[in-house]
Amino acid sequence: MPSNLALNTLKTTNHTANKTKWTVAKSTELYGLNRWGEKYFSINSKGNIDIRITEKQNQYLDLFELVKELEGRNLKLPLLIRLDDILEDRLKELHKTFEKAIKNYNYKGIYQGVYPIKCNQQRHVVEELITCGQEWNFGLEAGSKTELLIALSLIEDPKALLICNGYKDQKYIETTILARQLGRQPVVVIEQVDEVERIITSSKKLGAAPLIGIRAKLSSRSSGRWGNSVGEKSKFGLSIPEILEAVEKLRAADLLKELKLLHFHVGSQINDIGILKDSLQEAGQIYVELHALGAPMSHLDVGGGLGIDYDGSRTATIASTNYSLQNYANDVVATIQECCEAKNISMPTLISESGRAIASHFSILIFNILGQSAIPSDFPMAKENECQVIKNLRATLKDIQKISKTPLIDISKLQESWNDALKFKEDALAAFRLGYLNLTERGIAEQLTLACAESLIERLPNNRLIPEELKTLKATLARTYYANMSVFRSAPDTWAIEQLFPIMPIHRLDEKPNYLGNFADLTCDSDGKLSKFIDHGKTKPLLELHELKDNEAYLIGMFLGGAYQEVMGNLHNLFGSTNAAHIRLTKDGGYTVEHVVKGNTKSDVLKAMEHDPELLLERVRIASELAIQKGELKISDAQRLLEHLETSLRESTYLQE
C-alpha cells in the first residue's frame, strides 16, 4: 500500500495532468455556457468568464478580474454585479425583434412595451430602463399603489404608457384620473368586477375619466409552474359574462368611449410557444368583439410570460423555452393581424410586459466558498491488532489497486469489489453500534471505503456500459461547499419553487473540476442549500467543482437572476442584502462603476426587526460591568467585547475573510 506522501505526490501529478488535458471548450460544454449564456458570456484563455455586450462589439470584460478590483474598492463578497449595458441591450433586442416582425408582416400598427416594476424595483434599474427606452416611448406597469407612485414620478414622456394592474381602491383610481390630467397615460385595467363601479364613482366625483382596459380570463390552456394563473379559476381577470356586464355598465355611465385596451396574461415563463398561439387567437377574437360592441379599442396587452432559457436546452421544459425572442414577436404580430384583418378593423398598438426577459441577464451574484466538507483521504497505516472488518477493507482496496487500468477491464470485478467494500462498511457500522468498534476505527473504515471508491473511479472505462451501482461512485465522494451567501436572500426561488439558475465557477475553467459537490449557505436552515443544477435539459443534484487551494479564493457565479430574486429575498437568520455595483463598459475597453449600493449592515437588519442596536449594546455593557464586579471578566476583555460588537454592527451581515 502506498504511503501518505506517495498518495499526495500522485494527486499532485494527476492534477497537473488534468489541467494539461482540460480546455476551456470542455468547461463551456460542461456548464452549458454556450447554451444559456446567449452572446453575453464566454470563457477566455485565462480560464475566467468574459462578459461581452453585443456580438459586433469586440470588447470583453474579465469577470474574475472585475470582482477582484471591486473588492479592492471595499465591496466585499457576496456581491451583486449589475451590468447596465446588458439591461439596455435586452431592451433593444426586444424592440428590434418586434420591429422586424411588424415590417415582415406589414402590420399596420406599432409595438410599445412596458416594464413590470415588480420584477426588480431597484431605483437605478427602473430609471435606467426609462432612460434607455425613450426612443420607443417605453413605459411601466404598476401592480400596487406604491409602484404607481414610482411610475408617476419617473415617466415624463406623454406618449409612454402606464399600465395599472392589481387591486385598486377608490384613491388608486382617482390618482390615475388626476395623473391623466397631468399629461400621463395611465390605463386602469379592470381585473375585478367591483372595480367598474369604483371607476364610475371616481369619474363622477372628479368630472373626468381614466383610460380603461379590461383583463380577460382566457380559457386557453397553460403549462409550467404558473399554469394555474390562467383560466376560469385564475386570480385576476373577468370572465366573458363579466366582460359583457362591464361593457354595459360603462356604456350606461357614458364611459365606454374610454375603453381602449384588452389585457391578458398566460403566466410567467411561458415554455411552450403553442400555449401562446392559442391564447393570442382567443384574445384576438375578444378584442374584435369588444370593438363590435362599440368600444373604441386601440391597444392589446399580451401581458408577461416571455420566457428565459435558463438551462440552454431550447425545449418546452420548466427551465427553458422552445422558441426564440423572434418567434415570440412573430406569433404575436401575425396572430393579431389575422384576427383584425378578418373583421376589417384597425390593428392595435401591441404591448408586452416582458420583465423577466429584460432583467434576468443583467445581474450576476458572486459568492465565495468558505470551506468544504469531505472525509480525509489519508488514513493510518495498518496495525497488527486491527479488527477483522478493517483488515477486510484494506484487503479490498489492495485488490482494487492491483486491477490494471485498461479499456478491456473486467467491469464485473469492479462491481464485485464495490459490493464487498459496501458490505464491510455496513459490518463496521453494525460493530460500532454494538460497541465492538471504537470511534477511531469507524473513521478508518469510512476512509477506506472512500479510498475504494476513488480507486474504482480511476479504473472505470469510458464509452462502455456501466452498472447503475458504479455510476453512483462519484456521488459517493461528493463534497459540500460552504457558500458565503443566503439562499433565502439572494435566490429565494430556488427554495420556494425550485427555480433553476445557471451556477458555475467564474475562474479556473482551464482546469478540470475533479469533484462533485453542492452548496450549503450560511443560514441555520436545512433548506439553505443549492443542490439542483442544469444538465443538458435535465437536472442533476451535484455540480462539477474544483479542489480548494490554500489562501486562494474560489468564486462562484449565479447567473440570470436579475428578475424577482433581489426583491423577493427575505431576512432569514437576519442575513441582509448584499453589496451591489452597477457596471458600464467604456469605449476604450475598460469600465466604470456607475452606481454602488451598499448591502445591509447588522445594524440595518436589527432595526428592520424593531431592535435598537444602541439598547442592545447598553445591555451587554451593563452585563459586562456586573461580570467585572464579580471578578469574572477583566476590564480590558470587557472593552474588547464591546469594541467587537460596535464594529460588527457597522459591518455586513455576511462573513468577512
C-alpha positions as MATLAB code, in Angstrom:
seq = 'MPSNLALNTLKTTNHTANKTKWTVAKSTELYGLNRWGEKYFSINSKGNIDIRITEKQNQYLDLFELVKELEGRNLKLPLLIRLDDILEDRLKELHKTFEKAIKNYNYKGIYQGVYPIKCNQQRHVVEELITCGQEWNFGLEAGSKTELLIALSLIEDPKALLICNGYKDQKYIETTILARQLGRQPVVVIEQVDEVERIITSSKKLGAAPLIGIRAKLSSRSSGRWGNSVGEKSKFGLSIPEILEAVEKLRAADLLKELKLLHFHVGSQINDIGILKDSLQEAGQIYVELHALGAPMSHLDVGGGLGIDYDGSRTATIASTNYSLQNYANDVVATIQECCEAKNISMPTLISESGRAIASHFSILIFNILGQSAIPSDFPMAKENECQVIKNLRATLKDIQKISKTPLIDISKLQESWNDALKFKEDALAAFRLGYLNLTERGIAEQLTLACAESLIERLPNNRLIPEELKTLKATLARTYYANMSVFRSAPDTWAIEQLFPIMPIHRLDEKPNYLGNFADLTCDSDGKLSKFIDHGKTKPLLELHELKDNEAYLIGMFLGGAYQEVMGNLHNLFGSTNAAHIRLTKDGGYTVEHVVKGNTKSDVLKAMEHDPELLLERVRIASELAIQKGELKISDAQRLLEHLETSLRESTYLQE';
ca = [
       0.000    0.000    0.000;
       1.447    3.439   -0.910;
       2.441    5.842    1.847;
       0.573    9.095    2.515;
       3.449   11.006    0.891;
       3.188    8.836   -2.221;
      -0.574    9.366   -2.360;
      -0.153   13.143   -2.161;
       2.534   13.057   -4.873;
       0.200   11.038   -7.083;
      -2.621   13.561   -6.566;
      -0.337   16.455   -7.485;
       0.776   14.661  -10.639;
      -2.816   13.883  -11.614;
      -3.862   17.488  -11.013;
      -1.100   18.748  -13.334;
      -2.063   16.217  -15.966;
      -5.750   17.120  -15.699;
      -5.008   20.801  -16.196;
      -2.900   19.962  -19.265;
      -5.661   17.879  -20.861;
      -8.551   20.099  -19.882;
      -9.655   23.006  -22.090;
     -11.970   25.981  -21.734;
     -14.073   24.444  -24.512;
     -14.742   21.469  -22.240;
     -15.766   23.803  -19.410;
     -18.043   25.686  -21.787;
     -19.792   22.456  -22.700;
     -19.814   21.069  -19.153;
     -21.532   24.093  -17.604;
     -23.680   24.821  -20.676;
     -22.322   28.321  -21.073;
     -22.618   28.067  -24.850;
     -26.325   27.314  -24.481;
     -27.683   29.639  -21.784;
     -25.034   32.369  -21.953;
     -26.524   33.923  -25.090;
     -24.000   36.338  -26.598;
     -23.084   37.791  -23.223;
     -20.865   35.200  -21.507;
     -17.886   33.102  -22.617;
     -14.582   31.792  -21.227;
     -11.255   33.423  -22.030;
      -7.799   31.879  -22.370;
      -7.082   32.528  -18.686;
      -9.955   30.265  -17.715;
     -12.082   33.188  -16.489;
     -15.574   34.139  -17.593;
     -15.700   37.016  -20.064;
     -18.598   39.440  -20.442;
     -19.477   40.857  -23.844;
     -22.483   43.036  -24.573;
     -23.066   42.551  -28.293;
     -21.714   40.165  -30.925;
     -20.477   43.083  -33.027;
     -18.645   44.663  -30.133;
     -15.131   43.225  -29.848;
     -14.913   44.263  -26.225;
     -14.667   41.878  -23.294;
     -14.636   42.280  -19.542;
     -12.961   39.621  -17.396;
     -15.485   38.868  -14.638;
     -12.962   37.412  -12.198;
     -10.631   40.399  -12.526;
     -13.602   42.749  -12.220;
     -14.603   41.129   -8.922;
     -11.066   41.426   -7.586;
     -10.950   45.127   -8.465;
     -14.352   45.731   -6.894;
     -13.133   44.028   -3.723;
     -10.242   46.485   -3.812;
     -12.907   49.208   -3.632;
     -14.099   47.665   -0.352;
     -17.080   45.960   -1.979;
     -16.867   42.673   -0.138;
     -18.434   39.393   -1.207;
     -21.121   38.273   -1.680;
     -21.529   40.836   -4.425;
     -24.266   41.550   -6.910;
     -22.929   42.834  -10.216;
     -25.480   44.621  -12.391;
     -24.417   45.147  -15.983;
     -26.372   48.124  -17.239;
     -25.146   47.559  -20.805;
     -26.864   44.159  -20.855;
     -30.060   45.678  -19.458;
     -30.030   48.225  -22.259;
     -29.201   45.586  -24.859;
     -32.089   43.357  -23.758;
     -34.446   46.301  -24.197;
     -33.043   46.985  -27.658;
     -33.352   43.327  -28.643;
     -36.993   43.238  -27.588;
     -37.894   46.261  -29.698;
     -35.723   45.180  -32.619;
     -37.481   41.809  -32.877;
     -40.952   43.374  -32.763;
     -39.953   45.998  -35.328;
     -38.669   43.221  -37.599;
     -41.894   41.228  -37.213;
     -44.033   44.313  -37.876;
     -42.060   45.043  -41.038;
     -42.084   41.441  -42.282;
     -45.841   41.051  -41.828;
     -46.657   44.602  -42.942;
     -48.512   45.110  -39.678;
     -50.426   48.400  -39.615;
     -49.618   49.246  -36.029;
     -46.741   49.632  -33.592;
     -45.225   47.863  -30.607;
     -44.954   49.767  -27.334;
     -43.597   47.853  -24.362;
     -43.802   48.429  -20.627;
     -41.618   47.136  -17.812;
     -43.398   45.485  -14.843;
     -41.837   47.172  -11.841;
     -42.427   44.105   -9.625;
     -39.632   42.273  -11.491;
     -36.957   44.465   -9.959;
     -37.985   47.680   -8.220;
     -34.464   48.971   -7.606;
     -34.405   52.681   -8.417;
     -31.349   52.559  -10.651;
     -32.808   49.655  -12.646;
     -36.141   51.340  -13.320;
     -34.524   54.687  -14.093;
     -32.088   53.022  -16.495;
     -34.915   51.377  -18.420;
     -36.911   54.589  -18.662;
     -33.844   56.464  -19.928;
     -32.855   53.771  -22.435;
     -36.431   53.305  -23.611;
     -37.174   56.904  -24.520;
     -36.784   56.356  -28.266;
     -39.589   53.759  -28.158;
     -41.816   55.615  -25.662;
     -41.188   52.738  -23.287;
     -43.437   52.728  -20.221;
     -44.058   50.976  -16.923;
     -46.539   48.563  -15.394;
     -47.587   49.032  -11.765;
     -49.232   46.352   -9.684;
     -49.711   48.295   -6.451;
     -50.230   51.829   -5.173;
     -46.576   52.090   -4.197;
     -45.416   51.007   -7.645;
     -47.876   53.502   -9.136;
     -46.101   56.245   -7.193;
     -42.741   55.148   -8.631;
     -44.141   55.129  -12.153;
     -45.786   58.546  -11.876;
     -42.574   60.097  -10.613;
     -40.378   58.606  -13.357;
     -42.473   58.744  -16.525;
     -42.249   62.147  -18.176;
     -42.883   61.054  -21.758;
     -46.544   61.885  -22.564;
     -46.625   59.001  -25.064;
     -45.329   56.366  -22.659;
     -47.953   54.033  -21.227;
     -48.520   53.341  -17.552;
     -50.429   50.067  -17.234;
     -52.196   49.873  -13.865;
     -52.795   46.285  -12.769;
     -53.562   44.688   -9.428;
     -56.194   45.538   -6.829;
     -57.416   49.116   -6.893;
     -59.262   51.118   -4.271;
     -61.002   54.457   -4.756;
     -57.909   56.584   -4.166;
     -55.873   54.481   -6.588;
     -58.401   55.110   -9.372;
     -58.714   58.803   -8.534;
     -54.928   59.097   -8.673;
     -54.879   57.691  -12.205;
     -57.577   60.130  -13.339;
     -55.630   63.080  -11.956;
     -52.421   61.721  -13.493;
     -54.109   61.690  -16.879;
     -54.898   65.374  -16.442;
     -51.213   65.820  -15.573;
     -50.363   64.645  -19.070;
     -49.596   60.999  -18.320;
     -51.201   57.950  -19.933;
     -52.238   55.649  -17.084;
     -54.534   52.809  -18.169;
     -56.710   51.388  -15.391;
     -57.063   47.690  -16.175;
     -60.267   46.238  -14.738;
     -59.272   42.978  -13.058;
     -62.163   42.604  -10.597;
     -65.864   43.182  -11.269;
     -66.300   45.683   -8.423;
     -63.638   47.959   -9.936;
     -66.147   49.022  -12.611;
     -68.319   50.761  -10.024;
     -65.298   52.436   -8.452;
     -64.249   53.788  -11.843;
     -67.732   55.162  -12.458;
     -67.916   56.729   -8.980;
     -64.446   58.284   -9.281;
     -65.204   59.686  -12.733;
     -68.391   61.342  -11.496;
     -66.620   62.739   -8.455;
     -63.741   64.304  -10.432;
     -65.617   65.125  -13.611;
     -63.018   63.256  -15.647;
     -62.309   59.658  -16.594;
     -59.285   57.388  -16.798;
     -58.174   55.407  -19.798;
     -59.714   51.981  -19.264;
     -58.624   48.442  -20.036;
     -60.130   45.036  -19.291;
     -58.234   41.924  -18.351;
     -59.820   38.788  -19.778;
     -59.767   35.343  -18.210;
     -58.862   33.120  -21.113;
     -59.988   29.532  -21.395;
     -56.828   28.624  -23.291;
     -54.651   26.062  -21.558;
     -51.326   26.875  -19.999;
     -48.471   24.818  -18.613;
     -45.423   25.010  -16.420;
     -45.084   26.343  -12.912;
     -47.580   29.177  -13.445;
     -50.108   27.195  -15.468;
     -52.895   27.853  -12.966;
     -52.584   31.626  -13.341;
     -54.918   31.493  -16.340;
     -58.340   30.020  -16.952;
     -61.642   30.334  -15.161;
     -60.088   29.894  -11.703;
     -57.323   32.439  -12.179;
     -56.790   35.135   -9.552;
     -57.280   38.133  -11.851;
     -59.422   38.975  -14.824;
     -63.044   38.932  -15.933;
     -64.942   36.033  -17.432;
     -66.813   36.580  -20.684;
     -70.182   37.220  -18.928;
     -68.418   39.666  -16.584;
     -66.803   41.454  -19.541;
     -70.192   41.863  -21.182;
     -71.652   43.195  -17.924;
     -68.761   45.651  -17.531;
     -69.236   46.921  -21.090;
     -72.890   47.652  -20.474;
     -72.177   49.427  -17.181;
     -69.540   51.580  -18.837;
     -71.917   52.309  -21.700;
     -74.644   53.383  -19.267;
     -72.188   55.703  -17.490;
     -71.009   57.151  -20.817;
     -67.531   55.735  -20.199;
     -67.411   53.118  -22.949;
     -65.534   55.639  -25.084;
     -62.608   55.334  -22.645;
     -62.337   51.547  -23.021;
     -59.266   51.253  -25.234;
     -57.258   48.229  -24.095;
     -57.632   44.466  -23.756;
     -55.189   42.701  -21.455;
     -54.472   39.040  -20.843;
     -51.757   37.081  -19.088;
     -50.782   33.482  -19.837;
     -48.397   33.078  -16.923;
     -44.780   33.831  -16.119;
     -42.093   31.895  -18.027;
     -44.141   30.518  -20.936;
     -42.159   27.471  -22.023;
     -44.270   26.331  -24.991;
     -44.974   28.649  -27.936;
     -48.110   26.638  -28.691;
     -49.632   27.914  -25.427;
     -49.084   31.491  -26.544;
     -50.568   30.922  -30.003;
     -53.806   29.529  -28.581;
     -54.092   32.427  -26.136;
     -53.400   35.018  -28.831;
     -56.139   33.607  -31.054;
     -58.675   33.720  -28.215;
     -57.636   37.201  -27.094;
     -57.687   38.456  -30.674;
     -61.289   37.369  -31.064;
     -62.261   39.014  -27.771;
     -60.582   42.203  -28.965;
     -62.526   42.380  -32.231;
     -65.798   41.556  -30.422;
     -65.245   44.400  -27.972;
     -64.773   46.652  -30.988;
     -68.056   45.352  -32.378;
     -69.775   46.196  -29.089;
     -68.839   49.843  -29.562;
     -65.654   50.188  -27.567;
     -63.039   52.256  -29.463;
     -60.339   49.609  -28.946;
     -56.785   50.636  -29.811;
     -54.354   48.654  -27.600;
     -53.813   44.951  -26.903;
     -51.594   43.953  -23.969;
     -50.295   40.379  -24.202;
     -49.008   40.581  -20.634;
     -45.848   38.968  -19.350;
     -44.596   35.448  -19.777;
     -41.854   35.830  -22.381;
     -39.576   33.081  -21.141;
     -35.869   32.681  -20.444;
     -33.845   29.642  -21.478;
     -32.291   29.001  -18.073;
     -30.814   25.606  -18.902;
     -29.997   26.246  -22.559;
     -31.905   23.206  -23.824;
     -34.347   25.173  -26.019;
     -37.138   22.808  -25.037;
     -40.602   23.169  -23.537;
     -39.372   22.300  -20.050;
     -39.929   24.390  -16.940;
     -36.413   25.865  -17.084;
     -36.373   26.547  -20.808;
     -38.386   27.660  -23.857;
     -38.960   26.039  -27.244;
     -38.937   29.378  -29.042;
     -36.720   32.386  -29.625;
     -37.447   36.036  -28.990;
     -38.097   36.484  -32.710;
     -40.508   33.518  -32.734;
     -42.426   35.176  -29.919;
     -42.682   38.553  -31.671;
     -43.644   36.917  -34.969;
     -46.518   34.980  -33.412;
     -47.874   37.996  -31.535;
     -47.845   40.190  -34.632;
     -49.111   37.595  -37.118;
     -51.923   36.254  -34.948;
     -53.385   39.624  -34.001;
     -53.060   40.837  -37.568;
     -55.042   37.839  -38.804;
     -57.840   38.453  -36.289;
     -58.149   42.137  -37.167;
     -57.945   41.688  -40.947;
     -60.759   39.124  -40.837;
     -63.065   41.757  -39.292;
     -61.592   44.682  -41.246;
     -60.713   46.710  -38.162;
     -57.624   48.755  -37.359;
     -54.729   46.863  -35.847;
     -53.957   47.708  -32.233;
     -50.816   49.005  -30.620;
     -49.194   45.861  -29.246;
     -47.964   45.893  -25.648;
     -45.994   43.337  -23.664;
     -44.906   43.291  -20.022;
     -41.697   41.328  -20.541;
     -39.900   41.883  -17.253;
     -38.162   38.514  -16.921;
     -36.830   38.646  -20.480;
     -35.462   42.161  -19.945;
     -33.985   41.942  -16.460;
     -32.766   38.356  -15.968;
     -29.421   38.502  -17.773;
     -28.051   41.772  -16.420;
     -27.442   40.651  -12.839;
     -24.819   38.187  -11.556;
     -24.464   37.098   -7.938;
     -20.861   36.336   -6.987;
     -20.148   34.468   -3.764;
     -17.013   32.936   -2.300;
     -16.548   29.486   -0.831;
     -15.588   29.452    2.834;
     -14.634   25.788    3.066;
     -15.742   22.299    2.203;
     -16.889   19.125    3.898;
     -15.050   15.983    2.830;
     -13.822   12.878    4.567;
      -9.972   12.964    4.667;
      -8.444   10.646    2.114;
      -5.364    9.910    4.242;
      -5.676    7.165    6.861;
      -3.308    5.426    9.322;
      -1.086    2.575    8.177;
      -2.177   -0.952    9.065;
      -1.578   -2.303   12.577;
      -1.216   -5.914   13.642;
      -4.104   -5.822   16.117;
      -6.680   -4.226   13.803;
     -10.182   -5.672   13.838;
     -11.177   -8.021   11.038;
     -13.598   -5.668    9.304;
     -10.858   -3.047    8.770;
      -8.487   -5.748    7.567;
     -11.154   -6.754    5.069;
     -11.478   -3.189    3.788;
      -7.708   -2.827    3.445;
      -7.567   -6.104    1.511;
     -10.405   -4.948   -0.755;
      -8.588   -1.686   -1.511;
      -5.388   -3.592   -2.251;
      -7.230   -5.921   -4.642;
      -8.749   -2.941   -6.486;
      -5.354   -1.276   -6.854;
      -3.998   -4.461   -8.452;
      -6.589   -4.279  -11.256;
      -4.951   -2.922  -14.406;
      -6.410    0.254  -15.936;
      -7.230   -0.891  -19.458;
     -10.182   -0.284  -21.802;
     -10.883   -4.059  -21.669;
     -11.087   -4.154  -17.885;
     -13.489   -6.695  -16.394;
     -16.300   -4.484  -15.093;
     -17.776   -7.378  -13.126;
     -14.625   -7.395  -10.958;
     -15.111   -3.694  -10.238;
     -18.736   -4.326   -9.357;
     -17.782   -7.200   -7.045;
     -15.124   -5.121   -5.306;
     -17.534   -2.247   -4.658;
     -20.152   -4.641   -3.294;
     -17.503   -6.039   -0.943;
     -16.482   -2.544    0.220;
     -20.091   -1.580    0.952;
     -20.678   -4.853    2.840;
     -17.595   -4.362    5.005;
     -18.596   -0.743    5.691;
     -22.010   -1.956    6.899;
     -20.267   -4.563    9.078;
     -18.166   -1.784   10.619;
     -21.245    0.304   11.357;
     -23.022   -2.665   12.973;
     -19.956   -3.391   15.090;
     -19.786    0.249   16.184;
     -23.443    0.223   17.251;
     -22.797   -2.847   19.396;
     -19.686   -1.328   20.959;
     -17.138   -3.630   19.295;
     -15.596   -0.838   17.226;
     -14.340    2.457   18.643;
     -14.776    5.869   17.002;
     -11.265    5.925   15.517;
     -11.781    2.518   13.926;
     -15.120    3.568   12.478;
     -13.444    6.620   10.968;
     -10.760    4.444    9.361;
     -13.456    2.181    7.919;
     -15.237    5.125    6.295;
     -11.965    6.487    4.896;
     -11.048    3.103    3.433;
     -14.464    2.801    1.798;
     -13.992    6.153    0.089;
     -10.475    5.156   -0.952;
     -12.014    2.090   -2.603;
     -14.472    4.356   -4.429;
     -11.664    6.640   -5.641;
      -9.635    3.694   -6.951;
     -12.663    2.243   -8.719;
     -13.473    5.570  -10.398;
      -9.921    5.701  -11.774;
     -10.500    2.296  -13.396;
     -13.947    2.841  -14.903;
     -13.604    2.691  -18.700;
     -15.095    5.310  -20.998;
     -17.658    4.528  -23.694;
     -18.781    1.283  -22.087;
     -21.965    0.262  -20.381;
     -21.523    0.806  -16.633;
     -23.782   -0.799  -13.966;
     -26.010    1.657  -12.090;
     -24.225    0.928   -8.789;
     -20.904    2.043  -10.259;
     -22.428    5.157  -11.847;
     -23.093    6.487   -8.331;
     -19.461    6.202   -7.232;
     -18.713    9.876   -7.923;
     -21.736   10.904   -5.869;
     -20.310    8.846   -3.001;
     -17.320   11.168   -2.978;
     -19.405   14.346   -3.278;
     -18.464   17.325   -1.150;
     -20.410   20.137    0.428;
     -19.006   23.582   -0.393;
     -19.894   26.234    2.184;
     -21.088   29.351    0.391;
     -20.886   32.871    1.798;
     -24.476   33.756    0.891;
     -28.083   33.210    1.891;
     -30.353   31.309   -0.480;
     -33.367   32.995    1.119;
     -31.937   36.458    0.490;
     -30.306   36.100   -2.926;
     -32.000   33.144   -4.630;
     -35.366   32.611   -2.904;
     -36.980   30.979   -5.940;
     -34.511   28.085   -5.783;
     -36.046   27.230   -2.420;
     -39.653   28.303   -2.947;
     -40.399   26.921   -6.413;
     -37.210   25.018   -7.312;
     -36.287   27.563   -9.961;
     -33.160   26.551  -11.841;
     -30.390   29.113  -12.346;
     -27.054   28.557  -14.081;
     -24.379   28.265  -11.379;
     -20.680   27.750  -12.062;
     -17.167   28.863  -11.066;
     -16.128   32.135  -12.688;
     -12.427   31.184  -12.868;
     -10.109   28.139  -13.047;
     -12.130   26.997  -16.053;
      -8.947   25.848  -17.781;
      -8.628   23.217  -15.032;
     -10.610   20.014  -14.831;
     -13.075   20.081  -11.915;
     -12.271   16.791  -10.156;
     -15.018   16.822   -7.539;
     -18.789   16.751   -7.394;
     -20.489   18.922   -4.830;
     -23.359   21.128   -3.823;
     -23.562   24.344   -1.817;
     -24.687   24.989    1.737;
     -25.431   28.607    2.637;
     -24.876   30.475    5.903;
     -28.367   30.093    7.311;
     -29.235   27.676   10.095;
     -31.814   26.005    7.882;
     -31.588   22.610    6.212;
     -33.262   24.125    3.132;
     -30.487   26.679    2.816;
     -28.677   24.915    0.007;
     -28.158   24.882   -3.747;
     -28.457   21.289   -4.883;
     -30.118   21.384   -8.288;
     -28.079   22.231  -11.357;
     -28.614   22.358  -15.111;
     -27.615   19.309  -17.119;
     -28.358   19.489  -20.867;
     -32.094   19.977  -20.463;
     -32.291   17.878  -17.307;
     -31.206   18.497  -13.732;
     -28.502   16.989  -11.573;
     -28.037   17.110   -7.776;
     -24.286   17.715   -7.908;
     -22.068   20.171   -9.761;
     -18.535   19.627  -11.023;
     -16.230   21.756   -8.862;
     -12.535   22.233   -8.136;
     -10.383   21.433   -5.152;
      -9.957   24.450   -2.887;
      -6.475   25.930   -2.775;
      -4.858   27.327    0.362;
      -5.010   31.125    0.600;
      -6.825   31.394   -2.726;
     -10.462   32.393   -3.129;
     -12.842   30.147   -5.033;
     -15.573   32.257   -6.611;
     -18.937   31.035   -7.868;
     -21.422   32.921  -10.026;
     -25.193   32.550  -10.137;
     -26.457   33.881  -13.467;
     -29.828   35.004  -14.921;
     -31.162   36.022  -11.508;
     -31.913   39.688  -12.242;
     -35.689   39.233  -12.201;
     -37.559   38.767   -8.912;
     -34.682   37.390   -6.772;
     -33.488   40.759   -5.492;
     -36.931   41.976   -4.486;
     -38.344   38.727   -3.093;
     -35.426   37.878   -0.811;
     -36.059   37.863    2.936;
     -34.076   38.330    6.136;
     -33.891   34.686    7.217;
     -31.340   34.492   10.072;
     -31.010   38.262    9.552;
     -28.780   37.972    6.511;
     -29.460   41.194    4.626;
     -28.959   42.495    1.136;
     -25.540   42.132   -0.469;
     -23.334   44.847   -1.882;
     -24.263   45.733   -5.462;
     -22.315   47.518   -8.182;
     -23.681   48.877  -11.470;
     -21.056   48.490  -14.190;
     -20.916   50.256  -17.542;
     -18.370   49.347  -20.224;
     -16.355   52.142  -21.821;
     -15.267   52.512  -25.446;
     -11.584   52.094  -24.554;
     -12.152   48.554  -23.296;
     -12.472   49.463  -19.638;
     -15.413   50.042  -17.360;
     -16.851   52.487  -14.885;
     -18.614   51.783  -11.631;
     -21.643   53.973  -12.196;
     -23.537   53.232   -9.039;
     -22.872   51.375   -5.781;
     -25.500   50.112   -3.371;
     -24.070   49.127   -0.021;
     -25.540   45.965    1.475;
     -27.329   45.891    4.803;
     -25.257   46.130    7.931;
     -26.132   44.198   11.058;
     -27.476   47.424   12.493;
     -29.778   47.820    9.462;
     -31.375   44.405    9.786;
     -31.753   44.739   13.551;
     -33.650   47.977   13.051;
     -35.816   46.286   10.417;
     -36.888   43.840   13.136;
     -37.542   46.760   15.550;
     -34.457   46.147   17.665;
     -32.473   49.143   18.901;
     -28.738   48.488   18.327;
     -27.737   51.072   20.933;
     -30.003   49.459   23.516;
     -28.561   46.026   22.738;
     -25.043   47.378   23.266;
     -26.049   49.015   26.518;
     -27.473   45.743   27.845;
     -24.196   43.980   27.064;
     -22.261   46.833   28.731;
     -24.321   46.509   31.920;
     -23.797   42.734   31.935;
     -20.051   43.332   31.497;
     -19.952   45.696   34.477;
     -21.616   43.080   36.680;
     -19.120   40.443   35.493;
     -16.220   42.828   36.237;
     -17.525   43.431   39.774;
     -17.709   39.676   40.358;
     -14.162   39.224   39.123;
     -15.332   37.071   36.208;
     -14.239   39.448   33.441;
     -11.250   41.722   33.035;
     -11.849   45.366   32.159;
      -9.660   45.013   29.068;
     -11.641   41.975   27.885;
     -14.937   43.755   28.515;
     -13.718   46.650   26.393;
     -12.577   44.271   23.668;
     -16.032   42.610   23.643;
     -17.836   45.940   23.280;
     -15.448   47.099   20.568;
     -16.073   43.866   18.619;
     -19.825   44.347   18.879;
     -19.729   48.027   17.925;
     -17.584   47.260   14.870;
     -19.763   44.321   13.925;
     -22.892   46.478   13.864;
     -21.330   48.604   11.112;
     -20.308   45.602    9.015;
     -22.069   43.348    6.544;
     -24.236   40.503    7.777;
     -22.070   38.084    5.781;
     -18.731   36.566    6.748;
     -15.593   38.543    6.060;
     -12.277   36.914    5.254;
];
